[in-house]
């Protein structure tokens, strides 16, 4: 349920950012580029959701210690 809520909030923030850029366009190109990074991150989370926990992590297998070889072999 929390991932759905997070996606909804990110979608609302993205739409607010886009509407703000349409109503009050940025003064120059650098401001527009500065707005694109957070907008793209918000859109990515809104579309894909949080990416943690999708693929379960494998536990590392314990290594079996081998007997050391005798010197001079």
N, CA, C and O atoms as CSV, one atom per row, in Angstrom:
chain,resi,resn,atom,element,x,y,z
A,1,UNK,N,N,0.821,-1.193,0.000
A,1,UNK,CA,C,0.000,0.000,0.000
A,1,UNK,C,C,0.864,1.254,0.000
A,1,UNK,O,O,0.514,2.254,-0.627
A,2,UNK,N,N,1.996,1.200,0.707
A,2,UNK,CA,C,2.841,2.383,0.775
A,2,UNK,C,C,3.486,2.696,-0.578
A,2,UNK,O,O,3.718,3.864,-0.889
A,3,UNK,N,N,3.779,1.669,-1.388
A,3,UNK,CA,C,4.359,1.941,-2.702
A,3,UNK,C,C,3.338,2.630,-3.612
A,3,UNK,O,O,3.695,3.487,-4.421
A,4,UNK,N,N,2.072,2.248,-3.471
A,4,UNK,CA,C,1.026,2.909,-4.241
A,4,UNK,C,C,0.884,4.374,-3.823
A,4,UNK,O,O,0.713,5.254,-4.667
A,5,UNK,N,N,0.957,4.621,-2.535
A,5,UNK,CA,C,0.876,5.990,-2.027
A,5,UNK,C,C,2.071,6.820,-2.491
A,5,UNK,O,O,1.917,7.988,-2.848
A,6,UNK,N,N,3.250,6.222,-2.486
A,6,UNK,CA,C,4.453,6.915,-2.954
A,6,UNK,C,C,4.341,7.250,-4.438
A,6,UNK,O,O,4.713,8.347,-4.854
A,7,UNK,N,N,3.837,6.325,-5.231
A,7,UNK,CA,C,3.662,6.581,-6.666
A,7,UNK,C,C,2.649,7.688,-6.909
A,7,UNK,O,O,2.830,8.508,-7.808
A,8,UNK,N,N,1.588,7.718,-6.116
A,8,UNK,CA,C,0.573,8.752,-6.256
A,8,UNK,C,C,1.133,10.125,-5.894
A,8,UNK,O,O,0.889,11.103,-6.600
A,9,UNK,N,N,1.874,10.196,-4.809
A,9,UNK,CA,C,2.460,11.474,-4.388
A,9,UNK,C,C,3.469,11.966,-5.415
A,9,UNK,O,O,3.487,13.154,-5.737
A,10,UNK,N,N,4.310,11.074,-5.937
A,10,UNK,CA,C,5.295,11.483,-6.943
A,10,UNK,C,C,4.613,11.926,-8.230
A,10,UNK,O,O,5.075,12.863,-8.881
A,11,UNK,N,N,3.530,11.271,-8.601
A,11,UNK,CA,C,2.790,11.699,-9.780
A,11,UNK,C,C,2.166,13.071,-9.600
A,11,UNK,O,O,2.169,13.885,-10.523
A,12,UNK,N,N,1.630,13.331,-8.410
A,12,UNK,CA,C,1.053,14.657,-8.137
A,12,UNK,C,C,2.134,15.737,-8.129
A,12,UNK,O,O,1.920,16.831,-8.650
A,13,UNK,N,N,3.282,15.438,-7.545
A,13,UNK,CA,C,4.370,16.420,-7.547
A,13,UNK,C,C,4.884,16.683,-8.958
A,13,UNK,O,O,5.204,17.821,-9.303
A,14,UNK,N,N,4.965,15.632,-9.773
A,14,UNK,CA,C,5.394,15.816,-11.156
A,14,UNK,C,C,4.407,16.690,-11.922
A,14,UNK,O,O,4.807,17.589,-12.662
A,15,UNK,N,N,3.122,16.421,-11.739
A,15,UNK,CA,C,2.125,17.225,-12.459
A,15,UNK,C,C,2.138,18.670,-11.977
A,15,UNK,O,O,1.940,19.583,-12.779
A,16,UNK,N,N,2.366,18.897,-10.692
A,16,UNK,CA,C,2.460,20.270,-10.186
A,16,UNK,C,C,3.678,20.983,-10.763
A,16,UNK,O,O,3.612,22.171,-11.078
A,17,UNK,N,N,4.783,20.265,-10.902
A,17,UNK,CA,C,5.989,20.861,-11.473
A,17,UNK,C,C,5.794,21.203,-12.946
A,17,UNK,O,O,6.246,22.251,-13.406
A,18,UNK,N,N,5.128,20.329,-13.679
A,18,UNK,CA,C,4.874,20.589,-15.103
A,18,UNK,C,C,3.900,21.746,-15.275
A,18,UNK,O,O,4.106,22.615,-16.121
A,19,UNK,N,N,2.844,21.756,-14.474
A,19,UNK,CA,C,1.891,22.869,-14.568
A,19,UNK,C,C,2.541,24.201,-14.187
A,19,UNK,O,O,2.243,25.232,-14.789
A,20,UNK,N,N,3.417,24.180,-13.201
A,20,UNK,CA,C,4.133,25.396,-12.836
A,20,UNK,C,C,5.047,25.878,-13.945
A,20,UNK,O,O,5.192,27.083,-14.154
A,21,UNK,N,N,5.670,24.938,-14.665
A,21,UNK,CA,C,6.551,25.316,-15.776
A,21,UNK,C,C,5.744,25.843,-16.960
A,21,UNK,O,O,6.227,26.687,-17.714
A,22,UNK,N,N,4.519,25.349,-17.125
A,22,UNK,CA,C,3.679,25.826,-18.234
A,22,UNK,C,C,3.126,27.213,-17.925
A,22,UNK,O,O,3.118,28.090,-18.788
A,23,UNK,N,N,2.667,27.406,-16.695
A,23,UNK,CA,C,2.055,28.691,-16.322
A,23,UNK,C,C,3.115,29.784,-16.210
A,23,UNK,O,O,2.922,30.891,-16.712
A,24,UNK,N,N,4.232,29.477,-15.556
A,24,UNK,CA,C,5.335,30.437,-15.410
A,24,UNK,C,C,6.587,29.814,-16.003
A,24,UNK,O,O,7.355,29.185,-15.276
A,25,UNK,N,N,6.818,29.969,-17.314
A,25,UNK,CA,C,7.993,29.342,-17.939
A,25,UNK,C,C,9.291,29.896,-17.357
A,25,UNK,O,O,9.338,31.051,-16.935
A,26,UNK,N,N,10.346,29.076,-17.331
A,26,UNK,CA,C,11.620,29.542,-16.793
A,26,UNK,C,C,12.203,30.666,-17.641
A,26,UNK,O,O,11.954,30.764,-18.842
A,27,UNK,N,N,12.986,31.511,-16.973
A,27,UNK,CA,C,13.554,32.681,-17.650
A,27,UNK,C,C,14.626,32.308,-18.666
A,27,UNK,O,O,14.713,32.929,-19.726
A,28,UNK,N,N,15.432,31.317,-18.363
A,28,UNK,CA,C,16.506,30.939,-19.293
A,28,UNK,C,C,16.628,29.417,-19.362
A,28,UNK,O,O,15.913,28.693,-18.670
A,29,UNK,N,N,17.528,28.956,-20.191
A,29,UNK,CA,C,17.677,27.523,-20.446
A,29,UNK,C,C,18.179,26.764,-19.227
A,29,UNK,O,O,17.758,25.632,-18.985
A,30,UNK,N,N,19.071,27.371,-18.459
A,30,UNK,CA,C,19.623,26.655,-17.309
A,30,UNK,C,C,18.563,26.402,-16.244
A,30,UNK,O,O,18.598,25.369,-15.575
A,31,UNK,N,N,17.628,27.320,-16.074
A,31,UNK,CA,C,16.541,27.069,-15.124
A,31,UNK,C,C,15.653,25.934,-15.623
A,31,UNK,O,O,15.199,25.107,-14.832
A,32,UNK,N,N,15.407,25.891,-16.913
A,32,UNK,CA,C,14.602,24.811,-17.478
A,32,UNK,C,C,15.284,23.463,-17.334
A,32,UNK,O,O,14.636,22.463,-17.023
A,33,UNK,N,N,16.607,23.436,-17.562
A,33,UNK,CA,C,17.348,22.186,-17.387
A,33,UNK,C,C,17.406,21.773,-15.925
A,33,UNK,O,O,17.390,20.584,-15.606
A,34,UNK,N,N,17.473,22.756,-15.041
A,34,UNK,CA,C,17.476,22.457,-13.612
A,34,UNK,C,C,16.156,21.888,-13.136
A,34,UNK,O,O,16.119,21.149,-12.153
A,35,UNK,N,N,15.074,22.219,-13.816
A,35,UNK,CA,C,13.764,21.678,-13.454
A,35,UNK,C,C,13.558,20.275,-14.026
A,35,UNK,O,O,12.729,19.515,-13.528
A,36,UNK,N,N,14.306,19.938,-15.061
A,36,UNK,CA,C,14.092,18.644,-15.708
A,36,UNK,C,C,14.604,17.472,-14.880
A,36,UNK,O,O,14.022,16.389,-14.934
A,37,UNK,N,N,15.680,17.661,-14.114
A,37,UNK,CA,C,16.227,16.555,-13.327
A,37,UNK,C,C,15.259,16.082,-12.245
A,37,UNK,O,O,14.966,14.888,-12.183
A,38,UNK,N,N,14.750,16.974,-11.389
A,38,UNK,CA,C,13.783,16.475,-10.402
A,38,UNK,C,C,12.505,15.957,-11.049
A,38,UNK,O,O,11.892,15.011,-10.553
A,39,UNK,N,N,12.106,16.578,-12.156
A,39,UNK,CA,C,10.886,16.120,-12.825
A,39,UNK,C,C,11.071,14.712,-13.376
A,39,UNK,O,O,10.157,13.892,-13.291
A,40,UNK,N,N,12.236,14.422,-13.935
A,40,UNK,CA,C,12.464,13.086,-14.482
A,40,UNK,C,C,12.555,12.046,-13.367
A,40,UNK,O,O,12.105,10.913,-13.538
A,41,UNK,N,N,13.137,12.425,-12.225
A,41,UNK,CA,C,13.204,11.489,-11.109
A,41,UNK,C,C,11.816,11.216,-10.541
A,41,UNK,O,O,11.489,10.073,-10.222
A,42,UNK,N,N,11.004,12.252,-10.414
A,42,UNK,CA,C,9.640,12.060,-9.918
A,42,UNK,C,C,8.818,11.217,-10.878
A,42,UNK,O,O,8.046,10.359,-10.451
A,43,UNK,N,N,8.981,11.457,-12.167
A,43,UNK,CA,C,8.235,10.685,-13.153
A,43,UNK,C,C,8.673,9.218,-13.142
A,43,UNK,O,O,7.842,8.321,-13.284
A,44,UNK,N,N,9.955,8.976,-12.976
A,44,UNK,CA,C,10.443,7.602,-12.911
A,44,UNK,C,C,9.866,6.840,-11.730
A,44,UNK,O,O,9.481,5.679,-11.869
A,45,UNK,N,N,9.804,7.477,-10.576
A,45,UNK,CA,C,9.228,6.813,-9.399
A,45,UNK,C,C,7.727,6.646,-9.570
A,45,UNK,O,O,7.163,5.637,-9.148
A,46,UNK,N,N,7.072,7.631,-10.190
A,46,UNK,CA,C,5.626,7.541,-10.373
A,46,UNK,C,C,5.260,6.412,-11.336
A,46,UNK,O,O,4.234,5.757,-11.152
A,47,UNK,N,N,6.077,6.178,-12.353
A,47,UNK,CA,C,5.762,5.138,-13.325
A,47,UNK,C,C,6.216,3.746,-12.871
A,47,UNK,O,O,5.479,2.771,-13.023
A,48,UNK,N,N,7.423,3.655,-12.319
A,48,UNK,CA,C,7.975,2.348,-11.980
A,48,UNK,C,C,7.748,1.955,-10.530
A,48,UNK,O,O,7.717,0.768,-10.205
A,49,UNK,N,N,7.592,2.931,-9.667
A,49,UNK,CA,C,7.465,2.636,-8.251
A,49,UNK,C,C,8.832,2.467,-7.625
A,49,UNK,O,O,9.851,2.542,-8.311
A,50,UNK,N,N,8.855,2.239,-6.329
A,50,UNK,CA,C,10.156,2.027,-5.677
A,50,UNK,C,C,10.755,0.712,-6.137
A,50,UNK,O,O,10.041,-0.286,-6.240
A,51,UNK,N,N,12.035,0.691,-6.414
A,51,UNK,CA,C,12.663,-0.479,-7.025
A,51,UNK,C,C,13.295,-1.422,-6.005
A,51,UNK,O,O,13.886,-2.426,-6.403
A,52,UNK,N,N,13.195,-1.145,-4.727
A,52,UNK,CA,C,13.808,-2.045,-3.749
A,52,UNK,C,C,12.896,-3.236,-3.498
A,52,UNK,O,O,11.673,-3.094,-3.482
A,53,UNK,N,N,13.462,-4.362,-3.311
A,53,UNK,CA,C,12.708,-5.548,-2.961
A,53,UNK,C,C,12.082,-6.283,-4.130
A,53,UNK,O,O,11.304,-7.209,-3.902
A,54,UNK,N,N,12.377,-5.924,-5.360
A,54,UNK,CA,C,11.795,-6.625,-6.495
A,54,UNK,C,C,12.503,-7.965,-6.700
A,54,UNK,O,O,11.859,-9.006,-6.830
A,55,UNK,N,N,13.822,-7.923,-6.726
A,55,UNK,CA,C,14.609,-9.141,-6.905
A,55,UNK,C,C,15.189,-9.507,-5.542
A,55,UNK,O,O,15.969,-8.736,-4.983
A,56,UNK,N,N,14.827,-10.659,-5.002
A,56,UNK,CA,C,15.376,-11.019,-3.689
A,56,UNK,C,C,16.875,-11.250,-3.784
A,56,UNK,O,O,17.364,-11.867,-4.731
A,57,UNK,N,N,17.593,-10.751,-2.795
A,57,UNK,CA,C,19.043,-10.896,-2.795
A,57,UNK,C,C,19.418,-12.283,-2.316
A,57,UNK,O,O,18.814,-12.827,-1.392
A,58,UNK,N,N,20.424,-12.843,-2.960
A,58,UNK,CA,C,20.901,-14.164,-2.563
A,58,UNK,C,C,21.879,-14.000,-1.417
A,58,UNK,O,O,22.692,-13.076,-1.397
A,59,UNK,N,N,21.787,-14.902,-0.474
A,59,UNK,CA,C,22.737,-14.880,0.634
A,59,UNK,C,C,24.049,-15.491,0.170
A,59,UNK,O,O,24.066,-16.454,-0.596
A,60,UNK,N,N,25.130,-14.924,0.639
A,60,UNK,CA,C,26.446,-15.429,0.262
A,60,UNK,C,C,26.675,-16.778,0.920
A,60,UNK,O,O,26.385,-16.969,2.101
A,61,UNK,N,N,27.195,-17.696,0.145
A,61,UNK,CA,C,27.482,-19.019,0.697
A,61,UNK,C,C,28.786,-18.960,1.478
A,61,UNK,O,O,29.728,-18.269,1.088
A,62,UNK,N,N,28.829,-19.687,2.574
A,62,UNK,CA,C,30.038,-19.706,3.390
A,62,UNK,C,C,31.097,-20.547,2.696
A,62,UNK,O,O,30.824,-21.648,2.217
A,63,UNK,N,N,32.300,-20.016,2.651
A,63,UNK,CA,C,33.410,-20.768,2.038
A,63,UNK,C,C,33.943,-21.804,3.017
A,63,UNK,O,O,34.087,-21.546,4.212
A,64,UNK,N,N,34.224,-22.955,2.488
A,64,UNK,CA,C,34.804,-24.011,3.312
A,64,UNK,C,C,36.325,-23.830,3.274
A,64,UNK,O,O,36.927,-23.855,2.200
A,65,UNK,N,N,36.938,-23.649,4.430
A,65,UNK,CA,C,38.393,-23.466,4.409
A,65,UNK,C,C,39.095,-24.759,3.987
A,65,UNK,O,O,38.774,-25.847,4.466
A,66,UNK,N,N,40.035,-24.612,3.104
A,66,UNK,CA,C,40.788,-25.783,2.617
A,66,UNK,C,C,42.070,-25.899,3.405
A,66,UNK,O,O,42.568,-24.911,3.945
A,67,UNK,N,N,42.594,-27.074,3.470
A,67,UNK,CA,C,43.848,-27.289,4.179
A,67,UNK,C,C,44.991,-26.640,3.430
A,67,UNK,O,O,45.061,-26.762,2.207
A,68,UNK,N,N,45.877,-25.962,4.109
A,68,UNK,CA,C,47.002,-25.320,3.398
A,68,UNK,C,C,47.947,-26.383,2.844
A,68,UNK,O,O,48.158,-27.436,3.445
A,69,UNK,N,N,48.505,-26.069,1.679
A,69,UNK,CA,C,49.434,-27.021,1.052
A,69,UNK,C,C,50.759,-27.003,1.794
A,69,UNK,O,O,51.178,-25.961,2.299
A,70,UNK,N,N,51.413,-28.142,1.862
A,70,UNK,CA,C,52.721,-28.165,2.547
A,70,UNK,C,C,53.735,-27.340,1.759
A,70,UNK,O,O,53.660,-27.274,0.532
A,71,UNK,N,N,54.669,-26.720,2.444
A,71,UNK,CA,C,55.670,-25.905,1.741
A,71,UNK,C,C,56.563,-26.759,0.855
A,71,UNK,O,O,56.860,-27.912,1.170
A,72,UNK,N,N,56.977,-26.180,-0.241
A,72,UNK,CA,C,57.882,-26.848,-1.156
A,72,UNK,C,C,57.179,-27.746,-2.158
A,72,UNK,O,O,57.819,-28.622,-2.739
A,73,UNK,N,N,55.925,-27.567,-2.372
A,73,UNK,CA,C,55.220,-28.416,-3.340
A,73,UNK,C,C,55.240,-27.762,-4.682
A,73,UNK,O,O,54.701,-28.309,-5.644
